[in-house]
Amino acid sequence: MKMCELCGKLVDKLYTVRIEGTEMQVCKDCAKFGKSPKTYSRIGKKPSTVTSFTTSSYSKNVVKKRRTRDLLDSLPMLREDYGDVIRRAREKLGLSVEELAKKLKMKASTLHKFERYELEPNEKEIKILEKELKITLTENVSDVGTYYGSGDEEGFTLGDFLKIKK
């Protein structure tokens, strides 16, 4: 018997589905929460320029479907190394945390937390920091490399965090 990765139920047969971007082995009851391998592709698509061909289950006609542009594809995302970028720019200007905070009209403790990755700046603070320090703290989501995982990696699954009632 095998265990469903979503609910933990012991069953004879598991189904492979993709749930919120993660491929999982689930029971028949949990399979309705995902898409079967026939309806998704492991290979990424370029936003709004890819035309895919699918066959209708009711007829053998080929239907053209255009992927719609995702809203999140165009949103800027905070850089992973934002704290180091802020610190280097501040040091390049020869300012202390307190001096820069006073100049930006924000608390020195907040600025210090940005540099130590304890707090992420909001959109307004990002704009202020970028303007004053002449740096770029954001990057477009489409610029960030997409990871498609080979499935060979060992790691945690959702089942590792579930408590099974007996």
N, C-alpha and C positions, 0 to 999 in steps of 0.2 A: 504494500500500500504506500501511496505517495501523499505528501502533505501540500495542500494549497498554500502558496506564498502570500495570499491576501488574507484569508480567514483562518488558516491553520487546520482546516478539516482534512481528515484522512480519507482519500478516495482511490479508486483503482485507476482512473484515467485523468490526466491533467491536460489542459489546453493552453497553448501558447498565445498570449494576447499582449497588446501594448497598452498600458494604462499610464496616462500622463507622461508619455515619453520613455517609459521603462518597460522593457520586455519581461513578462512574468509567466510563470507556470501556475495556472489557477484551476479550480474546480469548475464544473459546468455552471453552478449558480453565480460565481464571481466573474465568469467570462463575459457576462452582459455589460460589465463596467468598462471593457476595453474594446479594442479593434483587433480583428484577426490578422495574421500575417499577410493575408491576401489583399487587405485594404490599406496597408501602409508600406513604405519603402524605407530601408535602412540608409539609403543614400539621400543626402540632403538635396534640396532644390533651391535654385535661385529665386528670390521673391519676385512675383508678378511677371516673370519673363518665360517661365517654363510652361510648356503645353504638354500635358500627359494624355495618353490614350487609354481608355478603359472600355471594356465591353459590357454592355447591359445584360443582366441576367434574364431579361424578358425577350431580348432579341439579339441577334448576332451583329447588329449594326455597330460601327465604331463611333463613339461619342467623344468629341473634344471637350476637355475641361481645363479651364485656366485657373491656376492657384491664385487666390486673392492675396494681396499684400497684407502682411500682418502688421498691426499697429505697433507692436513692440520692435519691429525691424528698424524703425526710424527714430526710436527714442535714444537719447544719449545715456550712457552708463558711466558711473564713477570708476575711474581707473583703480586697479588693484593696489598700486603703489602710491596712492594719493598722499599719504602721510610723509613719505620720503620726499616727494616732489615739493610739498609745502615747506618742509624743513630746509631743503637745499636752496630753494628760492629765497627764503627768509635770511638764511646765512649769507647768501650771495649779496643781498642788500645790506648786510652788516647790522641787522636789527635783532634785538632780543624778542622773546615771545611776548613780553609785556609791552614793549614799544610797538610791535606790529599790531597787537590786540587793541591798543589805544588808538592807533591810526585807523583800524578797521571798525572801531566802535563795537567791539565784542569783548567778552570776558577772556582773560589770559588763560584761564583753566580750560575753556572750551577749545581754544586754539591749540593748547598743549595736548588735549585729548585727540584732536584731529591728527596731530603729528605722531601720536603713539597708537593710532588705529583703534582707540577706545570709543570713538564716536565718528559717525559719518556726517559730513556737512550736507545740509539740505540745498535745494536748488538756488535759493537766494544767497546763501553763504558761499556756494561754489562760484557764482557769478562775481561776488565781491572779491573773493580770493584770486580768481583768474584775472580780473581787471587790475587789481593792485599789484600782484606779484608778476604779472605778465607770463602766466603759465596756462597750461591746458590740463584740467582735471577730469575731463570727460572724454569718452570715445564712443563712437556709434556701435550699436550691437552688431551690425553687419560687418564691422571691421574686426571683431573678435573672432578668432578661429573657432570653428565648430568641431566638437568632439563626437565621434560616432562610436566609440568603444567597440572592441573586438569580442567582448563577452568572455575572454579568457582570464580576466583579472579576478583575483580573489578579493572579496570584500563583504560588507554587510548587505543583507537583503532586508526587505520589510519584515519578513518573518523573524529575523533576529531580535526585533524590538516588540513583537507581539507577545502577550501573555496568553497562554492556552489554558482555558478552563477545562478541568477534568471531571 
